[in-house]
Amino acid sequence: MWKRWLSLRGWVQVFRRIGPLLASPRVPLREKLLFAVPAVVYWIMPDALPGLPFDDMAVTLFLMHWFTDRAERKYLIK
């Protein structure tokens, strides 16, 4: 699992997949909001969780990876 998270090729794929998944009508709005709302909230209010020493970008990247894996597994299985 860590090999995927540390792979540059893996991150390039995440960045390629995130846009089409967010635009896809096959992925319900509630799933898209599971990615967007926490990312936006953390960008606006990072001090709301002062005990977490994570950067805004790290949280966003984690959510992007989680969302792409989840959405493809649930809605775009061929």
C-alpha positions as CSV (number, residue, x, y, z in Angstrom):
1,M,0.0,0.0,0.0
2,W,2.7,2.5,0.9
3,K,4.4,1.8,-2.4
4,R,1.4,3.3,-4.2
5,W,1.3,6.3,-1.9
6,L,4.9,7.1,-2.5
7,S,5.0,6.5,-6.2
8,L,5.1,9.5,-8.5
9,R,3.4,7.4,-11.2
10,G,0.5,6.7,-8.8
11,W,0.0,10.4,-8.0
12,V,0.0,11.3,-11.7
13,Q,-2.8,8.8,-12.2
14,V,-4.7,10.3,-9.2
15,F,-4.5,13.7,-10.8
16,R,-5.6,12.4,-14.1
17,R,-8.6,10.5,-12.6
18,I,-9.9,13.1,-10.2
19,G,-11.3,15.5,-12.8
20,P,-13.3,13.0,-14.8
21,L,-14.6,11.4,-11.6
22,L,-15.8,14.7,-10.3
23,A,-17.5,15.4,-13.6
24,S,-19.0,12.0,-14.1
25,P,-22.7,11.6,-13.8
26,R,-22.2,8.0,-12.7
27,V,-20.7,9.2,-9.4
28,P,-23.5,10.6,-7.1
29,L,-23.2,14.1,-5.7
30,R,-23.0,12.8,-2.1
31,E,-19.8,10.9,-3.0
32,K,-18.3,14.0,-4.6
33,L,-19.2,16.0,-1.5
34,L,-17.4,13.4,0.7
35,F,-14.3,14.6,-1.0
36,A,-15.0,18.3,-1.5
37,V,-16.5,19.3,1.8
38,P,-13.7,18.0,4.1
39,A,-11.0,19.4,1.8
40,V,-12.6,22.9,1.6
41,V,-13.4,23.0,5.3
42,Y,-9.8,22.0,6.2
43,W,-8.4,24.7,3.8
44,I,-10.6,27.3,5.3
45,M,-10.3,26.3,9.0
46,P,-7.1,24.4,9.5
47,D,-6.9,25.6,13.1
48,A,-10.2,23.9,13.9
49,L,-8.1,20.7,14.5
50,P,-5.0,22.1,16.3
51,G,-3.8,18.7,17.4
52,L,-3.3,17.5,13.8
53,P,0.1,18.5,12.5
54,F,-0.9,18.0,8.8
55,D,-0.5,20.6,6.1
56,D,-3.5,21.6,4.0
57,M,-2.1,20.1,0.9
58,A,-1.4,16.7,2.6
59,V,-5.0,16.5,3.7
60,T,-6.2,17.4,0.2
61,L,-3.9,14.8,-1.4
62,F,-5.0,12.1,1.1
63,L,-8.7,12.9,0.3
64,M,-8.0,12.9,-3.5
65,H,-6.4,9.4,-3.3
66,W,-9.2,8.1,-1.1
67,F,-11.9,9.5,-3.3
68,T,-10.5,8.2,-6.6
69,D,-10.1,4.7,-5.2
70,R,-13.5,4.7,-3.6
71,A,-15.4,6.2,-6.6
72,E,-13.7,3.9,-9.2
73,R,-14.3,0.8,-7.0
74,K,-18.0,1.6,-6.3
75,Y,-19.2,3.3,-9.6
76,L,-16.9,2.7,-12.5
77,I,-16.3,-1.1,-12.3
78,K,-16.3,-2.4,-15.8
